[in-house]
Amino acid sequence: MAAKNKSSKQKRAKKPTDSGQSKNISENRKARHKYEILDQIECGIVLIGSEVKSLREGKISLDEAYVRVRDGALWLIGANISEYTQASIWNHDPVRPRKLLVHRKQFDKLAGKAVEGGLTLVPLRIYFNARGLVKLIVGVGRGKKLYDKRESKKKADVKRQIDREMRSRNK
């Protein structure tokens, strides 16, 4: 009997994860064009079963999405997760607000920046982490003016041209 208790008290080894790989679901490329991203944070998201299954198929659009502070929590608004076809009557509303999960210190930091500085909270990327949980990267951004957009496009074009020249010289 003593041997049985001894073995049950031993710590169990954790299941190995798939070497920290994450599977990208969707990225909001427009956000990087429209906003200068000052800070970013990873947060969880509250979903129901049919939403997760739809995400596994990659059916989400973050183009019109944004994050708001409401009732002491962060909410993802405007993200369109398409309905899952096999869910029938238990399907979800595609554009419902979804609660984001962050630590209190992170929330205070983000909410303070968004309210005080006139900054915007935008979703940048949604993915499955190594454990299979859905995570969302939220960026704190300042809206770019037209001349800022032109300047960043010009820098990207120059960089692209330099890379092209370097590749042609290396051949």
C-alpha positions as a LaTeX table, in Angstrom:
\begin{tabular}{lrrr}
\hline
Residue & $x$ (\AA) & $y$ (\AA) & $z$ (\AA) \\
\hline
Met1 & 0.00 & 0.00 & 0.00 \\
Ala2 & 2.84 & 2.36 & 0.81 \\
Ala3 & 4.38 & 1.77 & $-2.62$ \\
Lys4 & 1.11 & 2.75 & $-4.28$ \\
Asn5 & 0.97 & 6.10 & $-2.45$ \\
Lys6 & 4.59 & 6.77 & $-3.25$ \\
Ser7 & 4.10 & 6.33 & $-7.00$ \\
Ser8 & 0.97 & 8.49 & $-7.08$ \\
Lys9 & 2.84 & 11.39 & $-5.46$ \\
Gln10 & 5.50 & 11.43 & $-8.17$ \\
Lys11 & 5.15 & 14.29 & $-10.59$ \\
Arg12 & 3.95 & 13.42 & $-14.04$ \\
Ala13 & 5.98 & 14.54 & $-16.99$ \\
Lys14 & 4.37 & 17.15 & $-19.19$ \\
Lys15 & 3.34 & 16.15 & $-22.67$ \\
Pro16 & 5.87 & 17.32 & $-25.22$ \\
Thr17 & 4.67 & 20.09 & $-27.49$ \\
Asp18 & 5.48 & 20.26 & $-31.17$ \\
Ser19 & 8.68 & 22.30 & $-30.65$ \\
Gly20 & 6.89 & 25.61 & $-30.06$ \\
Gln21 & 5.39 & 25.84 & $-33.54$ \\
Ser22 & 2.41 & 28.11 & $-34.06$ \\
Lys23 & $-0.04$ & 27.91 & $-36.96$ \\
Asn24 & $-0.92$ & 31.27 & $-38.44$ \\
Ile25 & $-4.65$ & 31.65 & $-39.18$ \\
Ser26 & $-4.92$ & 35.21 & $-40.45$ \\
Glu27 & $-2.96$ & 38.45 & $-40.52$ \\
Asn28 & $-4.27$ & 42.00 & $-40.74$ \\
Arg29 & $-1.93$ & 43.52 & $-43.35$ \\
Lys30 & $-4.03$ & 46.67 & $-43.68$ \\
Ala31 & $-3.31$ & 47.54 & $-40.05$ \\
Arg32 & 0.43 & 47.80 & $-40.71$ \\
His33 & $-0.33$ & 50.11 & $-43.65$ \\
Lys34 & $-2.86$ & 52.32 & $-41.86$ \\
Tyr35 & $-1.17$ & 52.50 & $-38.44$ \\
Glu36 & 2.28 & 52.99 & $-36.99$ \\
Ile37 & 2.44 & 50.11 & $-34.49$ \\
Leu38 & 4.05 & 51.28 & $-31.24$ \\
Asp39 & 3.51 & 48.25 & $-29.01$ \\
Gln40 & 1.95 & 44.81 & $-29.30$ \\
Ile41 & 0.65 & 42.23 & $-26.88$ \\
Glu42 & $-0.52$ & 38.62 & $-27.07$ \\
Cys43 & $-3.92$ & 37.81 & $-25.62$ \\
Gly44 & $-6.36$ & 34.93 & $-25.52$ \\
Ile45 & $-9.86$ & 35.05 & $-26.94$ \\
Val46 & $-13.15$ & 33.58 & $-25.69$ \\
Leu47 & $-14.71$ & 31.43 & $-28.44$ \\
Ile48 & $-17.37$ & 28.76 & $-28.76$ \\
Gly49 & $-16.87$ & 25.39 & $-30.45$ \\
Ser50 & $-18.17$ & 26.22 & $-33.91$ \\
Glu51 & $-15.94$ & 29.32 & $-34.03$ \\
Val52 & $-12.83$ & 27.27 & $-33.28$ \\
Lys53 & $-13.72$ & 24.74 & $-35.98$ \\
Ser54 & $-14.26$ & 27.55 & $-38.46$ \\
Leu55 & $-10.87$ & 29.04 & $-37.49$ \\
Arg56 & $-9.21$ & 25.69 & $-38.14$ \\
Glu57 & $-10.49$ & 26.04 & $-41.71$ \\
Gly58 & $-9.03$ & 29.57 & $-41.83$ \\
Lys59 & $-12.36$ & 31.36 & $-42.28$ \\
Ile60 & $-11.81$ & 34.71 & $-40.55$ \\
Ser61 & $-11.45$ & 38.30 & $-41.66$ \\
Leu62 & $-9.68$ & 40.88 & $-39.46$ \\
Asp63 & $-9.83$ & 43.68 & $-42.05$ \\
Glu64 & $-12.60$ & 45.71 & $-40.41$ \\
Ala65 & $-11.88$ & 44.58 & $-36.84$ \\
Tyr66 & $-10.80$ & 46.73 & $-33.91$ \\
Val67 & $-10.46$ & 46.38 & $-30.14$ \\
Arg68 & $-12.44$ & 48.42 & $-27.58$ \\
Val69 & $-12.25$ & 48.79 & $-23.82$ \\
Arg70 & $-15.73$ & 48.15 & $-22.40$ \\
Asp71 & $-16.86$ & 47.23 & $-18.86$ \\
Gly72 & $-13.29$ & 46.71 & $-17.63$ \\
Ala73 & $-12.36$ & 44.27 & $-20.40$ \\
Leu74 & $-11.01$ & 44.24 & $-23.94$ \\
Trp75 & $-13.46$ & 43.27 & $-26.71$ \\
Leu76 & $-12.73$ & 42.32 & $-30.31$ \\
Ile77 & $-15.37$ & 43.97 & $-32.48$ \\
Gly78 & $-16.01$ & 43.54 & $-36.19$ \\
Ala79 & $-14.00$ & 40.35 & $-36.74$ \\
Asn80 & $-15.92$ & 38.10 & $-39.11$ \\
Ile81 & $-15.60$ & 34.39 & $-38.29$ \\
Ser82 & $-17.67$ & 32.58 & $-40.90$ \\
Glu83 & $-20.28$ & 30.06 & $-39.82$ \\
Tyr84 & $-19.20$ & 26.43 & $-39.59$ \\
Thr85 & $-21.28$ & 24.43 & $-42.06$ \\
Gln86 & $-21.61$ & 21.25 & $-39.94$ \\
Ala87 & $-22.77$ & 23.14 & $-36.82$ \\
Ser88 & $-26.39$ & 23.44 & $-38.09$ \\
Ile89 & $-28.62$ & 25.09 & $-35.46$ \\
Trp90 & $-25.81$ & 25.48 & $-32.89$ \\
Asn91 & $-23.89$ & 27.89 & $-35.09$ \\
His92 & $-22.53$ & 31.23 & $-33.92$ \\
Asp93 & $-23.16$ & 34.82 & $-34.97$ \\
Pro94 & $-20.30$ & 35.65 & $-37.41$ \\
Val95 & $-19.68$ & 39.23 & $-36.24$ \\
Arg96 & $-20.50$ & 39.06 & $-32.53$ \\
Pro97 & $-18.18$ & 40.88 & $-30.06$ \\
Arg98 & $-15.61$ & 38.52 & $-28.53$ \\
Lys99 & $-13.93$ & 39.02 & $-25.17$ \\
Leu100 & $-10.13$ & 39.11 & $-25.06$ \\
Leu101 & $-8.20$ & 37.64 & $-22.14$ \\
Val102 & $-5.22$ & 39.59 & $-20.77$ \\
His103 & $-3.52$ & 39.99 & $-17.41$ \\
Arg104 & $-4.63$ & 42.97 & $-15.32$ \\
Lys105 & $-1.26$ & 44.76 & $-15.65$ \\
Gln106 & $-1.34$ & 44.39 & $-19.42$ \\
Phe107 & $-4.94$ & 45.61 & $-19.52$ \\
Asp108 & $-4.11$ & 48.70 & $-17.47$ \\
Lys109 & $-1.15$ & 49.49 & $-19.73$ \\
Leu110 & $-3.14$ & 49.06 & $-22.96$ \\
Ala111 & $-6.27$ & 50.84 & $-21.75$ \\
Gly112 & $-4.22$ & 53.76 & $-20.46$ \\
Lys113 & $-2.42$ & 54.17 & $-23.79$ \\
Ala114 & $-5.63$ & 53.90 & $-25.78$ \\
Val115 & $-7.54$ & 56.46 & $-23.71$ \\
Glu116 & $-4.80$ & 59.00 & $-22.93$ \\
Gly117 & $-2.76$ & 59.20 & $-26.10$ \\
Gly118 & $-5.58$ & 58.91 & $-28.60$ \\
Leu119 & $-4.10$ & 55.65 & $-29.85$ \\
Thr120 & $-6.01$ & 52.79 & $-31.44$ \\
Leu121 & $-6.02$ & 49.11 & $-30.50$ \\
Val122 & $-5.97$ & 46.96 & $-33.66$ \\
Pro123 & $-5.79$ & 43.18 & $-34.09$ \\
Leu124 & $-2.66$ & 42.26 & $-36.06$ \\
Arg125 & $-2.57$ & 38.48 & $-36.21$ \\
Ile126 & $-4.57$ & 35.48 & $-35.00$ \\
Tyr127 & $-3.00$ & 32.04 & $-34.67$ \\
Phe128 & $-3.01$ & 28.69 & $-32.86$ \\
Asn129 & $-0.12$ & 28.42 & $-30.40$ \\
Ala130 & 1.87 & 25.24 & $-29.71$ \\
Arg131 & $-0.79$ & 23.97 & $-27.28$ \\
Gly132 & $-3.58$ & 24.47 & $-29.82$ \\
Leu133 & $-5.07$ & 27.57 & $-28.17$ \\
Val134 & $-6.23$ & 30.53 & $-30.24$ \\
Lys135 & $-4.17$ & 33.65 & $-29.57$ \\
Leu136 & $-4.52$ & 37.18 & $-30.92$ \\
Ile137 & $-1.76$ & 39.79 & $-31.26$ \\
Val138 & $-3.16$ & 43.25 & $-30.51$ \\
Gly139 & $-1.17$ & 46.31 & $-31.52$ \\
Val140 & $-1.29$ & 49.82 & $-30.12$ \\
Gly141 & $-1.15$ & 52.06 & $-33.15$ \\
Arg142 & $-1.19$ & 55.69 & $-34.17$ \\
Gly143 & $-2.91$ & 56.46 & $-37.44$ \\
Lys144 & $-0.56$ & 57.31 & $-40.29$ \\
Lys145 & $-1.02$ & 60.45 & $-42.32$ \\
Leu146 & $-0.95$ & 60.26 & $-46.11$ \\
Tyr147 & 2.64 & 61.51 & $-46.29$ \\
Asp148 & 3.71 & 58.83 & $-43.76$ \\
Lys149 & 2.17 & 56.14 & $-45.94$ \\
Arg150 & 3.99 & 57.49 & $-48.99$ \\
Glu151 & 7.27 & 57.59 & $-47.10$ \\
Ser152 & 6.98 & 54.00 & $-45.85$ \\
Lys153 & 6.04 & 52.81 & $-49.36$ \\
Lys154 & 9.07 & 54.63 & $-50.79$ \\
Lys155 & 11.37 & 52.98 & $-48.22$ \\
Ala156 & 9.95 & 49.54 & $-49.04$ \\
Asp157 & 10.46 & 50.13 & $-52.78$ \\
Val158 & 14.08 & 51.22 & $-52.26$ \\
Lys159 & 14.76 & 48.18 & $-50.04$ \\
Arg160 & 13.18 & 45.86 & $-52.60$ \\
Gln161 & 15.30 & 47.37 & $-55.39$ \\
Ile162 & 18.51 & 47.02 & $-53.36$ \\
Asp163 & 17.70 & 43.38 & $-52.59$ \\
Arg164 & 17.06 & 42.74 & $-56.29$ \\
Glu165 & 20.43 & 44.28 & $-57.22$ \\
Met166 & 22.24 & 42.24 & $-54.58$ \\
Arg167 & 20.66 & 39.01 & $-55.82$ \\
Ser168 & 21.60 & 39.78 & $-59.43$ \\
Arg169 & 25.24 & 40.47 & $-58.44$ \\
Asn170 & 25.47 & 37.22 & $-56.47$ \\
Lys171 & 24.47 & 35.09 & $-59.47$ \\
\hline
\end{tabular}
